[in-house]
Amino acid sequence: MFSFELQAVCPETGARAGILHTAHGDVETPVFMPVGTQATVKGVLARDLLNDVDAKIILSNTYHLFLRPGHETIRKLGGLHKFMAWPRAILTDSGGFQVFSLDQLRKVNEQGVLFRSHLNGDPHMFTPESTIDVQMALGSDIMMVLDECLAYPSSHEAARFSMERTVRWACSAYEHYRRVGGDGMRACFPIVQGSMFADLRRICAEKFLELDADGYAIGGLSVGEPREMSMEMTEVTAALLPKDKPRYVMGVGMPDELPEYVARGIDMMDCVLPSRNARNGYLFTRQGRVIIKQTQYKDDPAPVEDGCPCYACRSFSRAYLRHLFLAGEMTFSTLATLHNLQRYLDIMRDIRQAILLGKFPDYLKARRQSAS
């Protein structure tokens, strides 16, 4: 049965430590979820996610899996967990962000979104109900409702209209979810929208409280707005959400941003940055960023980061990784992604430990000083 257990709250900041209990294992929070868009984290085997970086939950994408290989194919093959040989928890988004990023290839109406596949141009329709059905077929542990995600900037009028439609869609999706999937074995989160307008975020959050949802997501961030505005909208929204339900900010962030979101009461985060930056030769360490193509690493025998427990740092030098990157070897992406994911998950583990020990304000202060 899905549930959320709150273990500790920092009285000074509101940072939280808890446990998500899912049908595929417990997930300690706060947690960063590696992104496995196409039922795989790019370049990394499920075995290594399990045994090397010890990820407890990953995210997959409803839009992409709907188009290829198709949710019914995945259902017939035993569901997403079996399909990708991943025994732990999976969160799937509704595909709304991907559909709305298509721009010229979609049309929105009250029923949902009519869009054309970016693969072959075939027309498809996502409705609040159909996206629930797709995610049920995938067998994910946590599902997202269909929402409308606006680009930044948007006018207050456009944001209000979009937010109100997101609320109506969420109500329809939740009604359907309770009919077909509300047996307690999985969770479904509505997504609070409202662009960068605090009053609209408040209205949306208050409407969603009526759903008594399993958890709540905050969407529409990391769409081009200033970082300070993203933090402000997160803080405004999180304060309105139930204390006994998990809170998920979608699509964030850089390493120095993770504790900032936790300090605003967030339990769950995801972002493509650790894997995407890895493939482009940008490696995150406690001392800052390593751009591996730089000449200074040509003869460097040290690991990317001393003391890092990932396979890349245990086994290889910066010089070797630089060679792989410049030679265009696929192995580089695998090793670099393992390292960056290890860094992100280690940050979250450090944050959790600090909260449990009552030392999060000191941790946050030290992180802010090192980042400045």
Order of alpha helices (4+ residues) and beta strands (2+ residues): beta-beta-beta-beta-alpha-beta-alpha-alpha-alpha-beta-alpha-beta-beta-beta-alpha-beta-alpha-beta-beta-alpha-beta-alpha-beta-alpha-beta-alpha-beta-beta-alpha-alpha-alpha-alpha
